[in-house]
Amino acid sequence: MSLNQLRHAMRWWFSASNHEVKVVVLAKFHFARAEVILERWEEEDRDHQGPITRNRAAAMERSPDGSIAQPVLQQTITISRDTTADPESYHVAGPATLVERWC
């Protein structure tokens, strides 16, 4: 699955759960690049004042309380293999708090 397909599935999880799912974690494995991308998504309620265009309204969903819920990317971690190191080692790019928060 592509990262865009995973993001589409993330939106489905929020919607299908009637917005009861609070966090969706995506993991994309790029075998050719020896890389893993982790994304943590959460929904946030957005109270927009003023008119909302049809396009923006179609992209948003309403939570059970009637507020507008929109997925927001909270954090990303990229893990890649260091092909120059022996023994094998990995680079981790992104905030350490992401891993700490999941534990």
JORA-V154373 format. One record per residue. N is the residue number from 1. RES is the residue in one small letter. SS is DSSP state (2 for helix, 1 for strand, 0 for the rest). PHI is phi in whole degrees, -180 to 180 (NA if undefined). PSI is psi in degrees with one decimal (999 if undefined). Layout:
N|RES|SS|PHI|PSI ; N|RES|SS|PHI|PSI
This chain:
1|m|0|NA|141.8 ; 2|s|0|-78|165.6 ; 3|l|2|-63|-36.8 ; 4|n|2|-64|-39.1 ; 5|q|2|-66|-39.4 ; 6|l|2|-64|-39.6 ; 7|r|2|-66|-35.2 ; 8|h|2|-64|-42.5 ; 9|a|2|-64|-36.0 ; 10|m|2|-60|-45.3 ; 11|r|2|-62|-38.8 ; 12|w|2|-60|-44.3 ; 13|w|2|-59|-44.3 ; 14|f|2|-62|-46.9 ; 15|s|2|-68|-48.7 ; 16|a|2|-64|-26.3 ; 17|s|0|-87|6.8 ; 18|n|0|57|35.4 ; 19|h|0|67|24.8 ; 20|e|0|-83|-28.3 ; 21|v|0|-68|129.0 ; 22|k|0|-100|-30.5 ; 23|v|1|-138|135.6 ; 24|v|1|-123|128.1 ; 25|v|1|-110|124.8 ; 26|l|1|-103|141.3 ; 27|a|1|-129|117.8 ; 28|k|1|-114|123.2 ; 29|f|1|-103|118.9 ; 30|h|1|-103|95.7 ; 31|f|0|-65|-40.8 ; 32|a|0|-64|-33.8 ; 33|r|0|-96|-0.5 ; 34|a|0|51|55.3 ; 35|e|1|-140|145.1 ; 36|v|1|-123|132.0 ; 37|i|1|-114|125.9 ; 38|l|1|-113|131.0 ; 39|e|1|-126|136.0 ; 40|r|1|-112|119.9 ; 41|w|1|-112|141.8 ; 42|e|1|-136|151.0 ; 43|e|1|-88|142.2 ; 44|e|1|-125|142.4 ; 45|d|1|-81|131.0 ; 46|r|1|-119|116.7 ; 47|d|0|-96|104.3 ; 48|h|0|-92|131.5 ; 49|q|0|-96|146.3 ; 50|g|0|87|-176.8 ; 51|p|0|-70|147.5 ; 52|i|0|-113|129.2 ; 53|t|0|-67|160.1 ; 54|r|2|-61|-40.0 ; 55|n|2|-63|-44.4 ; 56|r|2|-68|-40.2 ; 57|a|2|-63|-37.5 ; 58|a|2|-67|-29.2 ; 59|a|2|-82|-11.2 ; 60|m|0|-111|157.9 ; 61|e|1|-127|155.0 ; 62|r|1|-96|137.0 ; 63|s|0|-76|167.0 ; 64|p|0|-55|-29.0 ; 65|d|0|-83|2.5 ; 66|g|0|93|-9.2 ; 67|s|0|-77|161.5 ; 68|i|1|-87|122.8 ; 69|a|1|-104|135.8 ; 70|q|1|-140|129.7 ; 71|p|1|-65|137.6 ; 72|v|1|-130|128.0 ; 73|l|1|-71|116.7 ; 74|q|1|-90|-43.1 ; 75|q|1|-155|153.4 ; 76|t|1|-134|138.1 ; 77|i|1|-127|135.0 ; 78|t|1|-117|126.5 ; 79|i|1|-115|123.1 ; 80|s|1|-134|149.8 ; 81|r|1|-81|136.4 ; 82|d|1|-89|103.7 ; 83|t|0|-76|-8.7 ; 84|t|0|-93|-10.3 ; 85|a|0|-93|146.5 ; 86|d|0|-139|114.5 ; 87|p|0|-74|169.9 ; 88|e|0|-54|135.7 ; 89|s|1|-141|170.8 ; 90|y|1|-133|149.2 ; 91|h|1|-100|135.8 ; 92|v|1|-118|117.5 ; 93|a|1|-114|126.5 ; 94|g|0|136|170.7 ; 95|p|0|-69|134.2 ; 96|a|0|-65|-24.4 ; 97|t|2|-63|-22.8 ; 98|l|2|-61|-49.4 ; 99|v|2|-67|-44.2 ; 100|e|2|-60|-38.9 ; 101|r|2|-69|-29.8 ; 102|w|2|-79|-20.6 ; 103|c|0|-84|999
